[in-house]
Amino acid sequence: MKLYRVILLILLFIRAIGIGYATNYDKKIYHLEENEKFYYVNVWGERLTESIYDCYYGLGGEDWIIVCRNDMYGVLNAKGIEIIPCQYKRIEPVHRLDKNNSYIFPTNDKILFVVENEEAYGILNVKGKIVIQFSYKEISAQLFGNESLIFRRNDGKYGAINVYTSQVTIPFTYDSCWLEDCYPSDLNNRNKFFLLGVRIDNRRGFIGCNGKIVIPLSHSSIDYGFNEGHIALKNTTSNQWYIYDKYGKKVLIGDYEDVGRCSDEMLKVKRNGLYGFVDVKSGKLVIPCIYDEIRDDFEHGIAKVYSKEKKYMLISKEGKFIYETDMMPTYVGDNYIITRYPKGMLDKKGNILIPFIYKGLWNIEANGYLRCENTEGKYGIIDSRNNIIIPFTYDKISPYYNGKTELIPVKRNGRWGYINHSNKVIIPFNFDMAEPFDKGDDVALVIQNGKYGYIDRTGKEIMPFGLQGDCEWLLDNYKASKEPSDIDKNIPFNDITNDKTFVVIISNEKYIDENIPNVSYSSNDGKSVKEYCVRTLGVPLKNIKFLENATFNQIYTGINWVCDNAKAFNGEANIIIYYSGHGSPNEKTGNAYLLPIDGSFKDYRTAISIDDIYKQLGEINTKQTTVFLDACFSGTSRDGKNMLADTRGVVIKTKPTQPMGNTIIFSAAQGDETAHPYKKKKHGMFTYFLLKKLQETKGNVSLGDLGTYINKQVRQNSVVENGKIQTPTVCVSNNMSLIWKNLMLK
């Protein structure tokens, strides 16, 4: 089977079972294939393991995933360590189910795994330690009620144990035991609403999660489980049928040959070979047993029945005839009925809304439209009154069309593209396959010439065609790169006003010269610094000049603006200057420069001298002038590319400049180092830890503590994340040398 088909099957499998992860991408683990083996990576693509695993099991939670090696199973953590070695025949995580039947896994120290070895079942925790000994023949993995699981002992008896306290919660006295979800009408709280079906010999009944009997063990085989909180059971002694609710309250319905499942508060029953319906609440036969067959139980007040005399019929709960036809209905909605072969649509009174002229007709979507196929095999979209919205000119419309998205995947002349509800082509027909932009995503999975890729809503390729391995990883990688950093999600707010503080923020990311690379995340840096100045430091917006992608003149104008404002306060003002972008050295003198977006590495005269800026700031009488430089001056870009052709790859070490006046300078790196990005956080590494400390302290941090924190965190994380040394520095004027460590930014 071709790789892309395997990937598609995996994607469909995940979609079908509804397995979900938390949105903490840093804790997620993904599989990739190499030489017919699997290895694992994190969301950033960093390799965690060798290619030693046999198959992708596909089940995992935050910070762990089940893996298989040599046909034995284990558990891998987010660092690539086998916290449970691959030496077990079977592993299943202990879980609950949410209202969509997706797994919910416990977290932290409550993560547990049901494990089978060569002899028996037991339970391990996330550290691989035994919680429940391997002495059971069977253990369920779905939690219920009081954090219990169903166990089967080697003697064949069933009971339940609280897996966190090891306390027996259901005694081991039953010959069989199963979990019964009897409260589907309250899916938001479904885990509270379980009964346990139990059997002793041939007697069956139900008990609560506390072990108390809810429905006596006096019934024969249970053919159907609870539905809508009710179940029909036959008493083994009297042979009479009863309807029980979830609390054990019963209603006698009488002697029937057979009964069905409770549905829409009606129960199908059989007497003398014919079928009718009993009202669930009263137990009375409200529709007599006169039908040869019940094709479908009641749904939205409509049942589909068959009579040899009248053939197929639709009836109401009152037993009233609605419609007679040879066409069996295929779907009943709140206010409509779709028939089949050929297809059309009726209202609940039997009036024809859409004539029976279609080969395919699907459910009414959120916008009131229906996907439709005519007798010639062409697809279009109509409304509930048979008005054509999209003409029947397409070979296929995506089966995942749900009316919620404006972009509709359609197929024409063997190729897929996207149209809107005005039938305008938005993305051309360039694809072998195209999935919808579903669930608010701004990307869609497509196949082009047999290769997978992702496009945005304009059709632009955002992840390359020819993907190998796990498409989920690539999509999450893209989403993670677009998500705000943790420092941008919870910016502290202080109810203060620093109206004598003036700020210039310069973030130069995109340069005019095409030979100068962009400065990764510089725009993010500047915008975040501005938010912290306003929200955390209390600087009024009118006191801030934000210069994104600033030219030579704009930078000079900004510096002049902040100096002029500070002068007016005659020593009572504070100045903050922040710069993120390229720095540039003078190769001959070693002097440092800020590079405007219209500047050039080849000509330092197009850059702005750091010496000149420090001199200008030093001449201003301020309480405090603080400068933050997330730039390097060694001739390399933020991503490590050498920008000075004449140096033959040797970086330039710039001369340190002594600030004057009341100035404190925080620099991202020493003179011969690179100021690196922190890709996981979408910021420069220096800026990230600057703002992280402001976030943690709500701005209540001294400059001394801030400098110590930034230096330590950047040095350590730069080596770990980038494999290179970056050493932030602090340089202060003589005036501030004795007092700067105790000063604050606010």
Residue pairs with C-beta under 8 A, 6 or more apart in sequence:
2 450
3 33
3 468
4 447
4 450
4 451
4 452
7 452
7 467
7 469
7 470
7 471
10 56
10 58
10 470
11 445
11 471
11 472
13 58
14 58
14 472
17 101
17 102
18 100
18 101
18 102
18 103
19 58
19 59
19 60
19 102
19 103
20 102
20 103
21 28
21 60
21 61
21 62
22 28
22 61
22 62
24 62
25 43
25 476
25 479
25 480
25 483
26 42
26 43
26 78
26 680
27 62
27 63
27 78
28 42
28 43
28 60
28 62
28 78
28 476
29 40
29 41
29 42
29 48
29 60
29 63
29 64
29 65
29 76
29 77
29 78
30 40
30 41
30 42
30 43
30 470
30 472
30 473
30 476
31 38
31 39
31 40
31 53
31 56
31 65
31 469
31 470
31 473
32 38
32 39
32 40
32 41
32 468
32 469
32 470
32 473
33 39
33 468
33 469
34 51
35 51
37 51
37 52
37 53
37 54
38 51
38 53
38 54
38 55
38 56
38 67
39 47
39 48
39 49
39 50
39 51
39 52
39 53
40 47
40 48
40 49
40 53
40 65
40 67
40 76
40 80
41 47
41 48
41 473
42 48
42 78
43 473
43 476
43 477
43 480
44 477
44 480
44 679
44 680
45 473
45 477
47 80
48 76
48 78
48 79
48 80
49 76
49 80
52 69
53 67
53 68
53 69
54 68
54 69
54 70
54 71
55 68
56 470
57 65
57 66
57 67
57 68
57 73
59 65
59 66
59 92
59 93
59 103
60 66
61 93
61 103
61 105
61 107
61 111
62 105
62 107
63 77
63 78
64 75
64 76
64 77
64 78
64 83
64 111
64 126
65 75
65 76
66 73
66 74
66 75
66 76
66 91
66 93
67 73
67 74
67 75
67 76
67 82
67 86
68 74
68 86
69 86
70 86
72 86
72 87
72 88
72 89
73 86
73 88
73 89
73 90
73 91
74 82
74 84
74 85
74 86
74 87
74 88
74 91
75 82
75 83
75 84
75 91
75 113
75 126
75 128
76 82
76 83
77 83
77 126
83 126
83 127
83 128
84 91
84 113
84 115
84 124
84 126
84 128
85 128
87 117
88 115
88 116
88 117
89 116
89 117
89 118
90 114
90 115
90 116
91 113
91 114
91 115
91 116
92 113
92 114
92 141
93 103
93 105
93 111
93 112
93 113
93 114
93 141
94 105
94 106
94 111
94 112
94 113
94 114
94 123
94 141
94 142
94 143
94 149
94 163
95 103
95 104
95 105
95 106
95 141
95 142
95 143
96 103
96 104
96 142
96 143
96 191
97 103
97 104
97 142
97 190
97 191
98 104
98 187
98 190
99 187
99 188
99 190
105 111
106 112
106 143
109 125
109 126
110 164
111 125
111 126
112 123
112 124
112 125
112 126
112 131
112 163
113 123
113 124
113 125
113 126
114 121
114 122
114 123
114 139
114 140
114 141
114 149
115 121
115 122
115 123
115 124
115 134
117 134
119 134
120 134
120 135
120 136
120 137
120 154
121 134
121 136
121 137
121 138
121 139
122 130
122 131
122 132
122 133
122 134
122 135
122 136
122 139
123 130
123 131
123 132
123 139
123 149
123 163
124 130
124 131
125 131
131 163
131 166
132 139
132 161
132 163
132 166
135 153
135 154
136 151
136 152
136 153
136 154
137 152
137 153
137 154
137 156
138 151
138 152
139 149
139 150
139 151
139 152
140 149
140 150
140 151
140 179
141 149
142 149
142 179
143 149
143 163
143 191
144 160
144 179
144 191
144 194
144 196
144 209
145 169
145 191
145 192
145 194
145 208
145 209
145 210
146 162
146 169
146 209
146 210
147 162
147 163
147 164
148 160
148 161
148 162
148 163
148 169
148 170
148 209
149 160
149 161
149 163
150 158
150 159
150 160
150 170
150 177
150 178
150 179
150 196
151 158
151 159
151 160
151 161
151 172
152 158
152 177
153 159
153 172
156 175
157 172
157 173
157 174
157 175
158 170
158 172
158 174
158 175
158 176
158 177
158 198
159 168
159 169
159 170
159 171
159 172
159 173
159 174
159 177
160 168
160 169
160 170
160 177
160 196
160 209
160 211
161 167
161 168
161 169
162 169
169 209
169 210
169 211
170 177
170 196
170 207
170 211
171 211
173 200
174 198
174 199
174 200
175 199
175 200
175 201
176 197
176 198
176 199
177 196
177 197
177 198
177 199
178 196
178 197
179 194
179 196
179 197
180 194
180 195
180 196
180 197
180 206
180 225
180 226
181 190
181 193
181 194
181 225
181 226
182 193
182 194
182 195
182 206
182 225
182 226
182 229
182 231
182 246
183 189
183 190
183 192
183 193
183 194
183 226
183 229
183 246
184 190
184 226
184 227
184 228
184 229
185 228
185 229
186 193
193 246
194 209
195 206
195 207
195 208
195 209
195 214
195 215
195 226
195 246
196 206
196 207
196 208
196 209
197 204
197 205
197 206
197 222
197 225
198 204
198 205
198 206
198 207
198 217
199 217
200 217
202 220
202 236
203 217
203 218
203 219
203 236
204 217
204 219
204 220
204 221
204 222
204 233
205 213
205 214
205 215
205 216
205 217
205 218
205 219
206 213
206 214
206 215
206 244
206 248
207 213
207 214
208 214
213 248
214 246
214 247
214 248
215 231
215 233
215 244
215 248
215 250
218 235
218 236
218 237
219 233
219 234
219 235
219 236
220 233
220 234
220 235
220 236
222 231
222 233
224 231
224 232
224 260
224 261
224 262
225 231
225 261
226 246
226 262
227 261
227 262
227 263
228 262
228 263
228 264
228 265
228 280
229 245
229 246
230 243
230 244
230 245
230 246
230 262
230 267
230 280
231 243
231 244
231 262
232 241
232 242
232 243
232 244
232 253
232 259
232 260
232 261
232 262
232 267
233 241
233 242
233 244
234 240
234 241
234 242
234 259
235 241
235 242
239 255
240 252
240 253
240 254
240 255
241 252
241 253
241 254
241 255
241 256
241 259
241 269
242 250
242 251
242 252
242 253
243 250
243 251
243 253
243 262
243 267
243 278
243 280
243 283
244 250
251 280
251 281
251 282
251 283
252 283
253 259
253 267
253 269
253 278
253 283
253 285
254 283
254 285
255 271
256 269
256 270
256 271
257 270
257 271
257 272
257 273
258 269
258 270
259 267
259 268
259 269
259 270
259 278
260 267
260 268
260 269
260 294
260 297
261 267
261 268
261 297
262 280
263 297
263 298
263 299
264 297
264 298
264 299
264 300
264 301
264 317
265 279
265 280
265 281
265 298
266 277
266 278
266 279
266 280
266 286
266 287
266 297
266 298
266 303
266 317
267 277
267 278
267 279
267 280
268 275
268 276
268 277
268 294
268 297
269 275
269 276
269 277
269 278
269 285
269 289
270 289
271 289
272 289
274 289
274 290
274 291
274 292
275 289
275 291
275 292
275 293
275 294
275 305
276 285
276 287
276 288
276 289
276 290
276 291
277 285
277 286
277 287
277 298
277 303
277 317
277 319
278 284
278 285
278 286
279 286
286 317
286 318
286 319
287 315
287 317
287 319
288 319
290 307
291 305
291 306
291 307
292 306
292 307
292 308
293 305
293 306
294 303
294 304
294 305
294 306
295 304
295 305
295 306
295 312
295 328
296 303
296 304
296 329
296 332
297 303
298 317
299 332
300 332
300 333
300 334
300 348
301 316
301 317
301 348
302 314
302 315
302 316
302 322
302 329
302 332
302 337
302 348
303 314
303 315
303 317
304 312
304 313
304 314
304 328
304 329
304 332
305 312
305 313
305 314
305 315
306 312
306 313
307 313
310 324
311 324
311 325
311 326
312 324
312 325
312 326
312 327
312 328
313 321
313 322
313 323
313 324
314 321
314 322
314 323
314 329
314 337
314 346
314 350
315 321
315 322
316 322
316 348
322 346
322 348
322 349
322 350
323 337
323 346
323 350
325 339
327 339
327 340
327 341
327 342
327 343
327 344
327 356
328 339
328 340
328 341
329 337
329 338
329 339
329 340
330 338
330 339
330 340
330 343
331 337
331 338
331 363
332 338
333 363
333 364
335 347
335 348
336 345
336 346
336 347
336 348
336 353
336 364
336 384
337 345
337 346
337 347
337 348
338 344
338 345
338 361
338 362
338 363
339 345
339 346
339 356
342 356
342 357
342 358
342 359
342 375
343 356
343 358
343 359
343 360
343 361
344 352
344 353
344 354
344 355
344 356
344 357
344 358
344 361
345 352
345 353
345 354
345 361
345 370
345 384
346 352
346 353
347 353
353 384
353 385
353 386
354 361
354 370
354 382
354 384
354 385
354 386
355 386
357 374
357 375
358 372
358 373
358 374
358 375
359 373
359 374
359 375
359 377
360 371
360 372
360 373
360 379
361 370
361 371
361 372
361 373
362 370
362 371
362 372
363 370
364 370
364 384
365 371
365 401
365 402
365 403
365 404
366 402
366 403
366 404
367 403
367 404
367 421
368 383
368 384
368 403
369 381
369 382
369 383
369 389
369 403
369 421
370 381
370 382
370 383
370 384
371 379
371 381
371 397
371 399
371 401
372 379
372 380
372 381
372 382
372 392
373 379
374 380
374 392
376 392
377 395
378 392
378 393
378 394
378 395
379 392
379 394
379 395
379 396
379 397
379 410
380 388
380 389
380 390
380 391
380 392
380 393
380 394
380 397
381 388
381 389
381 390
381 397
381 401
381 408
381 421
382 388
382 389
383 389
389 421
390 397
390 408
390 410
390 419
390 421
390 423
391 423
393 412
394 410
394 411
394 412
395 411
395 412
395 413
395 414
396 410
396 411
397 408
397 409
397 410
397 411
398 408
398 409
398 410
398 434
398 435
398 436
400 409
400 435
400 436
400 438
401 408
401 409
401 436
402 436
402 438
405 436
405 437
405 438
406 420
406 421
407 418
407 419
407 420
407 426
407 427
407 436
407 437
407 444
407 457
408 418
408 419
408 420
408 421
408 436
409 416
409 417
409 418
409 434
409 435
409 436
409 444
410 416
410 417
410 418
410 419
411 429
412 429
413 429
415 429
415 430
415 431
415 432
416 429
416 430
416 431
416 432
416 433
416 434
416 446
417 425
417 426
417 427
417 428
417 429
417 430
417 431
417 434
418 425
418 426
418 427
418 434
418 444
418 459
419 425
419 426
420 426
426 457
426 459
427 455
427 458
427 459
428 459
430 448
430 459
431 446
431 447
431 448
432 446
432 447
432 448
432 449
432 450
433 446
433 447
434 444
434 445
434 446
434 447
435 444
435 445
435 446
436 444
437 443
437 444
437 457
438 444
442 456
442 457
443 454
443 455
443 456
443 462
443 463
443 475
443 478
444 454
444 455
445 452
445 453
445 454
445 471
445 475
446 452
446 453
446 454
446 455
447 453
448 465
449 465
451 465
451 466
451 467
452 465
452 466
452 467
452 471
453 461
453 463
453 464
453 465
453 466
453 467
454 461
454 462
454 463
454 471
454 474
454 475
454 478
455 461
455 462
456 462
462 478
463 474
463 475
463 478
467 474
481 682
484 682
485 524
485 528
485 681
485 682
485 683
485 688
486 681
487 528
487 681
487 683
487 688
487 691
487 692
487 695
488 524
488 528
488 531
490 695
491 528
491 531
491 532
491 535
491 536
491 695
492 535
492 536
492 694
492 695
492 698
492 699
493 535
493 536
494 535
494 536
494 537
494 538
494 698
494 699
494 746
495 538
496 538
496 746
497 538
497 540
498 537
498 538
498 539
498 540
498 543
498 574
498 746
499 540
499 543
500 569
500 572
500 573
500 574
501 537
501 539
501 543
501 573
501 574
501 575
501 576
501 746
502 539
502 543
502 544
502 562
502 565
502 566
502 573
502 574
502 575
502 576
503 530
503 533
503 539
503 543
503 544
503 545
503 562
503 575
503 576
503 577
503 578
504 544
504 545
504 547
504 558
504 559
504 561
504 562
504 576
504 577
504 578
505 526
505 529
505 530
505 533
505 544
505 545
505 546
505 547
505 578
506 526
506 547
506 550
506 555
506 558
506 577
506 578
506 579
506 580
506 581
506 594
507 522
507 523
507 525
507 526
507 527
507 529
507 546
507 547
507 548
507 549
507 579
507 580
507 581
508 519
508 522
508 548
508 549
508 550
508 579
508 580
508 581
508 582
508 595
508 596
508 597
509 518
509 519
509 520
509 521
509 522
509 523
509 548
509 549
509 580
509 581
510 518
510 549
510 597
511 517
511 518
511 582
511 595
511 597
511 599
512 597
512 598
513 599
513 600
516 582
516 595
516 600
516 601
516 637
516 643
517 637
517 639
517 641
517 643
519 580
519 581
519 582
519 637
519 638
520 638
520 639
520 677
520 679
520 684
521 677
521 678
521 682
521 683
521 684
522 580
522 581
522 630
522 638
522 684
523 548
523 549
524 682
524 683
525 580
525 630
525 683
525 684
525 687
526 546
526 547
526 548
526 578
526 580
527 546
527 548
528 683
528 687
528 691
529 578
529 580
529 628
529 687
529 691
530 544
530 546
532 691
532 694
532 695
532 699
533 539
533 544
533 576
534 540
534 541
534 544
536 694
536 695
536 698
536 699
536 746
537 576
537 694
537 699
537 745
537 746
538 746
539 576
543 565
545 558
545 561
545 562
547 554
547 555
547 558
549 597
550 558
550 596
550 597
551 596
551 597
551 598
552 596
552 598
552 599
552 606
552 607
552 608
554 596
555 594
555 596
555 608
556 608
559 577
559 613
559 616
559 617
562 575
562 577
563 575
563 616
563 617
563 620
565 573
566 573
566 574
566 575
566 620
566 621
566 622
566 625
567 620
567 621
570 621
571 621
571 622
571 623
572 623
573 622
573 623
574 622
574 623
574 624
574 625
574 626
575 617
575 620
575 622
575 624
575 625
575 626
576 625
576 626
576 627
576 628
576 745
577 613
577 617
577 625
577 626
577 627
577 628
578 627
578 628
578 630
579 594
579 627
579 628
579 629
579 630
579 631
580 630
580 631
580 684
580 687
581 594
581 595
581 597
581 631
582 594
582 595
582 601
582 631
582 637
582 638
582 643
583 592
583 593
583 594
583 595
583 629
583 631
583 632
583 633
583 675
584 592
584 593
584 594
584 595
584 599
584 601
584 604
584 607
584 633
584 635
584 643
585 591
585 592
585 593
585 604
585 633
585 634
585 635
585 644
585 652
585 654
586 592
586 593
586 604
587 635
587 644
587 646
587 647
587 652
589 655
590 652
590 653
590 654
590 655
590 671
591 604
591 609
591 610
591 611
591 654
591 655
591 657
592 609
592 610
592 611
592 633
592 654
592 655
592 657
592 671
593 604
593 607
593 608
593 609
593 610
593 633
594 607
594 608
594 610
594 613
594 631
595 601
595 606
595 607
595 608
596 606
596 607
596 608
598 606
599 606
599 607
600 606
600 607
601 635
601 643
601 644
602 645
610 633
610 657
611 657
614 657
614 658
614 659
614 660
614 663
614 665
615 660
617 625
617 627
617 659
617 660
617 661
617 663
618 659
618 660
618 661
618 663
618 733
619 660
619 661
620 661
621 661
621 662
622 661
622 662
623 662
624 662
624 664
624 736
624 743
625 661
625 662
625 663
625 664
626 663
626 664
626 666
626 703
626 745
627 659
627 663
627 664
627 665
627 666
628 666
628 686
628 687
628 690
629 665
629 666
629 667
629 668
630 668
630 675
630 684
630 686
630 687
630 690
631 668
631 675
632 638
632 668
632 669
632 673
632 674
632 675
633 652
633 654
633 671
634 651
634 652
634 653
634 654
634 669
634 671
634 672
634 673
634 674
635 642
635 643
635 644
635 647
635 651
635 652
636 642
636 643
636 651
636 674
637 643
637 674
638 674
638 675
638 676
638 677
638 684
639 676
639 677
640 674
640 676
640 722
640 724
642 649
642 651
644 652
651 672
651 673
651 674
652 672
653 671
653 672
654 671
654 672
655 671
656 671
656 731
657 731
658 731
658 733
659 665
659 731
659 732
659 733
660 733
661 733
661 735
662 733
662 735
662 736
663 732
663 733
663 736
664 703
664 730
664 731
664 732
664 733
664 736
664 740
664 743
665 729
665 730
665 731
665 732
666 690
666 706
666 707
666 710
666 728
666 729
666 730
667 728
667 729
667 730
667 731
668 675
668 684
668 685
668 686
668 687
668 714
668 726
668 728
669 675
669 686
669 726
669 727
669 728
669 729
670 727
670 729
673 724
673 725
673 726
673 727
674 724
674 726
675 684
675 685
675 686
675 726
676 684
676 685
676 718
676 721
676 722
676 724
676 726
677 683
677 684
677 685
678 684
678 685
678 688
678 717
678 721
679 721
680 721
681 688
683 691
685 714
685 717
685 718
685 721
685 722
685 726
686 710
686 714
686 726
686 728
689 709
689 710
689 713
689 714
689 717
690 706
690 710
692 713
693 701
693 705
693 706
693 709
693 710
694 701
694 745
699 744
699 745
699 746
700 744
700 746
701 709
701 744
701 745
702 741
702 742
702 743
702 744
703 730
703 740
703 741
703 742
703 743
703 744
703 745
704 740
704 741
704 742
705 741
706 745
707 728
707 730
707 741
710 728
711 727
711 728
711 729
711 730
714 726
714 727
714 728
715 725
715 726
715 727
715 728
718 724
718 725
718 726
719 725
732 740
736 743
